[in-house]
Amino acid sequence: MWISEQTALQIAKERMGEAERAAARARAVRLARASRPGVRIRLGACLVRLGRWIMEHGEAPAGQSVDIGRARL
């Protein structure tokens, strides 16, 4: 069975359209993944912020009593 030129062109156009949509979908997925840092990076940044907070809100020097009502939380 022979395919006419019009049918072959139509099939080619449909396949090109499908390929363009698939490429656009793949680009969107890559951009969505790249827009947010990984779990390890976010966890590391959170731990750094926690460490800085702890350093700023240090403990009372040894031997000094701390009034519970006035302790910084």
Jmol script that loads the backbone (N, CA, C; Angstrom):
load data "model"
ATOM      1  N   MET A   1       0.850  -1.170   0.000  1.00  0.00           N
ATOM      2  CA  MET A   1       0.000   0.000   0.000  1.00  0.00           C
ATOM      3  C   MET A   1       0.900   1.239   0.000  1.00  0.00           C
ATOM      4  N   TRP A   2       0.650   2.153  -0.913  1.00  0.00           N
ATOM      5  CA  TRP A   2       1.423   3.379  -1.034  1.00  0.00           C
ATOM      6  C   TRP A   2       0.706   4.515  -0.314  1.00  0.00           C
ATOM      7  N   ILE A   3       1.488   5.355   0.345  1.00  0.00           N
ATOM      8  CA  ILE A   3       0.928   6.512   1.053  1.00  0.00           C
ATOM      9  C   ILE A   3       1.079   7.726   0.155  1.00  0.00           C
ATOM     10  N   SER A   4       0.035   8.486   0.040  1.00  0.00           N
ATOM     11  CA  SER A   4       0.111   9.686  -0.794  1.00  0.00           C
ATOM     12  C   SER A   4       0.988  10.736  -0.116  1.00  0.00           C
ATOM     13  N   GLU A   5       1.437  11.710  -0.862  1.00  0.00           N
ATOM     14  CA  GLU A   5       2.306  12.756  -0.325  1.00  0.00           C
ATOM     15  C   GLU A   5       1.606  13.566   0.753  1.00  0.00           C
ATOM     16  N   GLN A   6       0.340  13.849   0.558  1.00  0.00           N
ATOM     17  CA  GLN A   6      -0.412  14.627   1.553  1.00  0.00           C
ATOM     18  C   GLN A   6      -0.486  13.890   2.884  1.00  0.00           C
ATOM     19  N   THR A   7      -0.767  12.596   2.812  1.00  0.00           N
ATOM     20  CA  THR A   7      -0.848  11.797   4.037  1.00  0.00           C
ATOM     21  C   THR A   7       0.512  11.739   4.720  1.00  0.00           C
ATOM     22  N   ALA A   8       1.589  11.571   3.952  1.00  0.00           N
ATOM     23  CA  ALA A   8       2.932  11.525   4.525  1.00  0.00           C
ATOM     24  C   ALA A   8       3.289  12.852   5.174  1.00  0.00           C
ATOM     25  N   LEU A   9       2.947  13.976   4.533  1.00  0.00           N
ATOM     26  CA  LEU A   9       3.211  15.288   5.120  1.00  0.00           C
ATOM     27  C   LEU A   9       2.407  15.502   6.399  1.00  0.00           C
ATOM     28  N   GLN A  10       1.161  15.067   6.398  1.00  0.00           N
ATOM     29  CA  GLN A  10       0.324  15.203   7.583  1.00  0.00           C
ATOM     30  C   GLN A  10       0.896  14.402   8.745  1.00  0.00           C
ATOM     31  N   ILE A  11       1.320  13.180   8.477  1.00  0.00           N
ATOM     32  CA  ILE A  11       1.923  12.337   9.520  1.00  0.00           C
ATOM     33  C   ILE A  11       3.203  12.981  10.041  1.00  0.00           C
ATOM     34  N   ALA A  12       4.024  13.515   9.137  1.00  0.00           N
ATOM     35  CA  ALA A  12       5.274  14.170   9.543  1.00  0.00           C
ATOM     36  C   ALA A  12       4.994  15.387  10.414  1.00  0.00           C
ATOM     37  N   LYS A  13       3.988  16.197  10.041  1.00  0.00           N
ATOM     38  CA  LYS A  13       3.632  17.377  10.832  1.00  0.00           C
ATOM     39  C   LYS A  13       3.143  16.982  12.222  1.00  0.00           C
ATOM     40  N   GLU A  14       2.352  15.923  12.299  1.00  0.00           N
ATOM     41  CA  GLU A  14       1.854  15.457  13.597  1.00  0.00           C
ATOM     42  C   GLU A  14       3.008  14.990  14.485  1.00  0.00           C
ATOM     43  N   ARG A  15       3.939  14.257  13.895  1.00  0.00           N
ATOM     44  CA  ARG A  15       5.086  13.786  14.671  1.00  0.00           C
ATOM     45  C   ARG A  15       5.963  14.945  15.129  1.00  0.00           C
ATOM     46  N   MET A  16       6.136  15.954  14.284  1.00  0.00           N
ATOM     47  CA  MET A  16       6.920  17.133  14.672  1.00  0.00           C
ATOM     48  C   MET A  16       6.231  17.872  15.822  1.00  0.00           C
ATOM     49  N   GLY A  17       4.913  17.976  15.733  1.00  0.00           N
ATOM     50  CA  GLY A  17       4.155  18.619  16.815  1.00  0.00           C
ATOM     51  C   GLY A  17       4.301  17.858  18.122  1.00  0.00           C
ATOM     52  N   GLU A  18       4.214  16.530  18.050  1.00  0.00           N
ATOM     53  CA  GLU A  18       4.388  15.713  19.253  1.00  0.00           C
ATOM     54  C   GLU A  18       5.790  15.873  19.823  1.00  0.00           C
ATOM     55  N   ALA A  19       6.794  15.925  18.961  1.00  0.00           N
ATOM     56  CA  ALA A  19       8.180  16.099  19.419  1.00  0.00           C
ATOM     57  C   ALA A  19       8.370  17.457  20.079  1.00  0.00           C
ATOM     58  N   GLU A  20       7.754  18.507  19.527  1.00  0.00           N
ATOM     59  CA  GLU A  20       7.853  19.845  20.115  1.00  0.00           C
ATOM     60  C   GLU A  20       7.176  19.881  21.489  1.00  0.00           C
ATOM     61  N   ARG A  21       6.012  19.248  21.603  1.00  0.00           N
ATOM     62  CA  ARG A  21       5.327  19.215  22.894  1.00  0.00           C
ATOM     63  C   ARG A  21       6.136  18.440  23.925  1.00  0.00           C
ATOM     64  N   ALA A  22       6.730  17.325  23.518  1.00  0.00           N
ATOM     65  CA  ALA A  22       7.548  16.535  24.440  1.00  0.00           C
ATOM     66  C   ALA A  22       8.779  17.323  24.889  1.00  0.00           C
ATOM     67  N   ALA A  23       9.398  18.065  23.968  1.00  0.00           N
ATOM     68  CA  ALA A  23      10.563  18.877  24.326  1.00  0.00           C
ATOM     69  C   ALA A  23      10.168  19.995  25.284  1.00  0.00           C
ATOM     70  N   ALA A  24       9.025  20.620  25.050  1.00  0.00           N
ATOM     71  CA  ALA A  24       8.550  21.679  25.945  1.00  0.00           C
ATOM     72  C   ALA A  24       8.245  21.131  27.324  1.00  0.00           C
ATOM     73  N   ARG A  25       7.647  19.957  27.378  1.00  0.00           N
ATOM     74  CA  ARG A  25       7.345  19.313  28.653  1.00  0.00           C
ATOM     75  C   ARG A  25       8.637  18.989  29.407  1.00  0.00           C
ATOM     76  N   ALA A  26       9.641  18.467  28.699  1.00  0.00           N
ATOM     77  CA  ALA A  26      10.921  18.137  29.327  1.00  0.00           C
ATOM     78  C   ALA A  26      11.614  19.404  29.844  1.00  0.00           C
ATOM     79  N   ARG A  27      11.540  20.509  29.079  1.00  0.00           N
ATOM     80  CA  ARG A  27      12.123  21.781  29.536  1.00  0.00           C
ATOM     81  C   ARG A  27      11.432  22.257  30.799  1.00  0.00           C
ATOM     82  N   ALA A  28      10.109  22.156  30.835  1.00  0.00           N
ATOM     83  CA  ALA A  28       9.360  22.593  32.010  1.00  0.00           C
ATOM     84  C   ALA A  28       9.732  21.769  33.236  1.00  0.00           C
ATOM     85  N   VAL A  29       9.912  20.481  33.069  1.00  0.00           N
ATOM     86  CA  VAL A  29      10.298  19.616  34.191  1.00  0.00           C
ATOM     87  C   VAL A  29      11.691  19.983  34.683  1.00  0.00           C
ATOM     88  N   ARG A  30      12.630  20.216  33.760  1.00  0.00           N
ATOM     89  CA  ARG A  30      13.993  20.592  34.157  1.00  0.00           C
ATOM     90  C   ARG A  30      13.993  21.920  34.900  1.00  0.00           C
ATOM     91  N   LEU A  31      13.214  22.891  34.407  1.00  0.00           N
ATOM     92  CA  LEU A  31      13.161  24.189  35.072  1.00  0.00           C
ATOM     93  C   LEU A  31      12.538  24.076  36.455  1.00  0.00           C
ATOM     94  N   ALA A  32      11.512  23.248  36.590  1.00  0.00           N
ATOM     95  CA  ALA A  32      10.865  23.076  37.891  1.00  0.00           C
ATOM     96  C   ALA A  32      11.814  22.424  38.879  1.00  0.00           C
ATOM     97  N   ARG A  33      12.608  21.473  38.426  1.00  0.00           N
ATOM     98  CA  ARG A  33      13.560  20.819  39.321  1.00  0.00           C
ATOM     99  C   ARG A  33      14.702  21.747  39.684  1.00  0.00           C
ATOM    100  N   ALA A  34      15.128  22.576  38.748  1.00  0.00           N
ATOM    101  CA  ALA A  34      16.276  23.454  38.981  1.00  0.00           C
ATOM    102  C   ALA A  34      15.898  24.665  39.837  1.00  0.00           C
ATOM    103  N   SER A  35      14.633  25.017  39.898  1.00  0.00           N
ATOM    104  CA  SER A  35      14.232  26.218  40.615  1.00  0.00           C
ATOM    105  C   SER A  35      14.298  26.053  42.128  1.00  0.00           C
ATOM    106  N   ARG A  36      14.368  24.847  42.619  1.00  0.00           N
ATOM    107  CA  ARG A  36      14.396  24.614  44.055  1.00  0.00           C
ATOM    108  C   ARG A  36      15.635  23.813  44.416  1.00  0.00           C
ATOM    109  N   PRO A  37      16.410  24.276  45.391  1.00  0.00           N
ATOM    110  CA  PRO A  37      17.610  23.528  45.766  1.00  0.00           C
ATOM    111  C   PRO A  37      17.252  22.164  46.360  1.00  0.00           C
ATOM    112  N   GLY A  38      18.210  21.273  46.343  1.00  0.00           N
ATOM    113  CA  GLY A  38      17.975  19.929  46.836  1.00  0.00           C
ATOM    114  C   GLY A  38      17.756  19.873  48.334  1.00  0.00           C
ATOM    115  N   VAL A  39      17.321  18.720  48.797  1.00  0.00           N
ATOM    116  CA  VAL A  39      17.010  18.529  50.212  1.00  0.00           C
ATOM    117  C   VAL A  39      18.258  18.723  51.060  1.00  0.00           C
ATOM    118  N   ARG A  40      19.395  18.205  50.637  1.00  0.00           N
ATOM    119  CA  ARG A  40      20.625  18.335  51.422  1.00  0.00           C
ATOM    120  C   ARG A  40      21.048  19.791  51.561  1.00  0.00           C
ATOM    121  N   ILE A  41      20.892  20.555  50.496  1.00  0.00           N
ATOM    122  CA  ILE A  41      21.276  21.965  50.544  1.00  0.00           C
ATOM    123  C   ILE A  41      20.353  22.723  51.486  1.00  0.00           C
ATOM    124  N   ARG A  42      19.048  22.464  51.389  1.00  0.00           N
ATOM    125  CA  ARG A  42      18.097  23.143  52.278  1.00  0.00           C
ATOM    126  C   ARG A  42      18.334  22.759  53.731  1.00  0.00           C
ATOM    127  N   LEU A  43      18.615  21.474  53.995  1.00  0.00           N
ATOM    128  CA  LEU A  43      18.885  21.031  55.356  1.00  0.00           C
ATOM    129  C   LEU A  43      20.155  21.688  55.886  1.00  0.00           C
ATOM    130  N   GLY A  44      21.194  21.744  55.063  1.00  0.00           N
ATOM    131  CA  GLY A  44      22.447  22.381  55.485  1.00  0.00           C
ATOM    132  C   GLY A  44      22.244  23.845  55.813  1.00  0.00           C
ATOM    133  N   ALA A  45      21.507  24.563  54.976  1.00  0.00           N
ATOM    134  CA  ALA A  45      21.242  25.976  55.237  1.00  0.00           C
ATOM    135  C   ALA A  45      20.443  26.156  56.523  1.00  0.00           C
ATOM    136  N   CYS A  46      19.500  25.275  56.758  1.00  0.00           N
ATOM    137  CA  CYS A  46      18.698  25.333  57.987  1.00  0.00           C
ATOM    138  C   CYS A  46      19.583  25.099  59.214  1.00  0.00           C
ATOM    139  N   LEU A  47      20.495  24.147  59.117  1.00  0.00           N
ATOM    140  CA  LEU A  47      21.396  23.878  60.241  1.00  0.00           C
ATOM    141  C   LEU A  47      22.341  25.050  60.492  1.00  0.00           C
ATOM    142  N   VAL A  48      22.780  25.702  59.435  1.00  0.00           N
ATOM    143  CA  VAL A  48      23.626  26.890  59.598  1.00  0.00           C
ATOM    144  C   VAL A  48      22.852  27.993  60.313  1.00  0.00           C
ATOM    145  N   ARG A  49      21.604  28.228  59.879  1.00  0.00           N
ATOM    146  CA  ARG A  49      20.780  29.248  60.544  1.00  0.00           C
ATOM    147  C   ARG A  49      20.553  28.891  62.003  1.00  0.00           C
ATOM    148  N   LEU A  50      20.313  27.623  62.291  1.00  0.00           N
ATOM    149  CA  LEU A  50      20.113  27.191  63.669  1.00  0.00           C
ATOM    150  C   LEU A  50      21.375  27.421  64.489  1.00  0.00           C
ATOM    151  N   GLY A  51      22.529  27.093  63.938  1.00  0.00           N
ATOM    152  CA  GLY A  51      23.782  27.314  64.648  1.00  0.00           C
ATOM    153  C   GLY A  51      24.019  28.781  64.947  1.00  0.00           C
ATOM    154  N   ARG A  52      23.731  29.643  63.979  1.00  0.00           N
ATOM    155  CA  ARG A  52      23.889  31.084  64.203  1.00  0.00           C
ATOM    156  C   ARG A  52      22.934  31.578  65.279  1.00  0.00           C
ATOM    157  N   TRP A  53      21.711  31.083  65.261  1.00  0.00           N
ATOM    158  CA  TRP A  53      20.731  31.485  66.272  1.00  0.00           C
ATOM    159  C   TRP A  53      21.201  31.059  67.655  1.00  0.00           C
ATOM    160  N   ILE A  54      21.722  29.841  67.766  1.00  0.00           N
ATOM    161  CA  ILE A  54      22.207  29.351  69.048  1.00  0.00           C
ATOM    162  C   ILE A  54      23.384  30.190  69.539  1.00  0.00           C
ATOM    163  N   MET A  55      24.282  30.564  68.618  1.00  0.00           N
ATOM    164  CA  MET A  55      25.426  31.391  69.001  1.00  0.00           C
ATOM    165  C   MET A  55      24.981  32.766  69.496  1.00  0.00           C
ATOM    166  N   GLU A  56      23.956  33.349  68.882  1.00  0.00           N
ATOM    167  CA  GLU A  56      23.454  34.659  69.303  1.00  0.00           C
ATOM    168  C   GLU A  56      22.750  34.582  70.649  1.00  0.00           C
ATOM    169  N   HIS A  57      22.046  33.505  70.892  1.00  0.00           N
ATOM    170  CA  HIS A  57      21.276  33.342  72.127  1.00  0.00           C
ATOM    171  C   HIS A  57      21.999  32.361  73.037  1.00  0.00           C
ATOM    172  N   GLY A  58      23.247  32.656  73.329  1.00  0.00           N
ATOM    173  CA  GLY A  58      24.085  31.742  74.102  1.00  0.00           C
ATOM    174  C   GLY A  58      23.565  31.517  75.512  1.00  0.00           C
ATOM    175  N   GLU A  59      24.157  30.536  76.140  1.00  0.00           N
ATOM    176  CA  GLU A  59      23.758  30.197  77.503  1.00  0.00           C
ATOM    177  C   GLU A  59      24.330  31.207  78.488  1.00  0.00           C
ATOM    178  N   ALA A  60      23.743  31.263  79.691  1.00  0.00           N
ATOM    179  CA  ALA A  60      24.237  32.149  80.748  1.00  0.00           C
ATOM    180  C   ALA A  60      25.578  31.620  81.243  1.00  0.00           C
ATOM    181  N   PRO A  61      26.491  32.502  81.607  1.00  0.00           N
ATOM    182  CA  PRO A  61      27.781  32.050  82.130  1.00  0.00           C
ATOM    183  C   PRO A  61      27.602  31.168  83.355  1.00  0.00           C
ATOM    184  N   ALA A  62      28.521  30.243  83.551  1.00  0.00           N
ATOM    185  CA  ALA A  62      28.431  29.299  84.676  1.00  0.00           C
ATOM    186  C   ALA A  62      28.487  30.057  85.996  1.00  0.00           C
ATOM    187  N   GLY A  63      27.713  29.624  86.957  1.00  0.00           N
ATOM    188  CA  GLY A  63      27.705  30.237  88.276  1.00  0.00           C
ATOM    189  C   GLY A  63      26.682  31.344  88.424  1.00  0.00           C
ATOM    190  N   GLN A  64      26.062  31.771  87.379  1.00  0.00           N
ATOM    191  CA  GLN A  64      25.044  32.808  87.475  1.00  0.00           C
ATOM    192  C   GLN A  64      23.667  32.167  87.393  1.00  0.00           C
ATOM    193  N   SER A  65      22.791  32.609  88.260  1.00  0.00           N
ATOM    194  CA  SER A  65      21.435  32.069  88.210  1.00  0.00           C
ATOM    195  C   SER A  65      20.638  32.831  87.150  1.00  0.00           C
ATOM    196  N   VAL A  66      19.715  32.144  86.565  1.00  0.00           N
ATOM    197  CA  VAL A  66      18.885  32.744  85.529  1.00  0.00           C
ATOM    198  C   VAL A  66      17.459  32.772  86.031  1.00  0.00           C
ATOM    199  N   ASP A  67      16.861  33.943  86.010  1.00  0.00           N
ATOM    200  CA  ASP A  67      15.464  34.081  86.395  1.00  0.00           C
ATOM    201  C   ASP A  67      14.618  33.469  85.285  1.00  0.00           C
ATOM    202  N   ILE A  68      13.831  32.466  85.592  1.00  0.00           N
ATOM    203  CA  ILE A  68      13.071  31.740  84.581  1.00  0.00           C
ATOM    204  C   ILE A  68      12.104  32.663  83.859  1.00  0.00           C
ATOM    205  N   GLY A  69      11.564  33.631  84.554  1.00  0.00           N
ATOM    206  CA  GLY A  69      10.630  34.547  83.912  1.00  0.00           C
ATOM    207  C   GLY A  69      11.308  35.484  82.918  1.00  0.00           C
ATOM    208  N   ARG A  70      12.615  35.630  83.014  1.00  0.00           N
ATOM    209  CA  ARG A  70      13.302  36.559  82.141  1.00  0.00           C
ATOM    210  C   ARG A  70      14.234  35.863  81.153  1.00  0.00           C
ATOM    211  N   ALA A  71      14.256  34.542  81.169  1.00  0.00           N
ATOM    212  CA  ALA A  71      15.150  33.822  80.265  1.00  0.00           C
ATOM    213  C   ALA A  71      14.702  34.007  78.823  1.00  0.00           C
ATOM    214  N   ARG A  72      15.669  34.173  77.930  1.00  0.00           N
ATOM    215  CA  ARG A  72      15.346  34.306  76.516  1.00  0.00           C
ATOM    216  C   ARG A  72      15.054  32.926  75.931  1.00  0.00           C
ATOM    217  N   LEU A  73      13.995  32.822  75.189  1.00  0.00           N
ATOM    218  CA  LEU A  73      13.646  31.538  74.573  1.00  0.00           C
ATOM    219  C   LEU A  73      13.897  31.562  73.116  1.00  0.00           C
TER     220      LEU A  73
END
end "model"
wireframe off; spacefill off
backbone 0.3
color backbone group
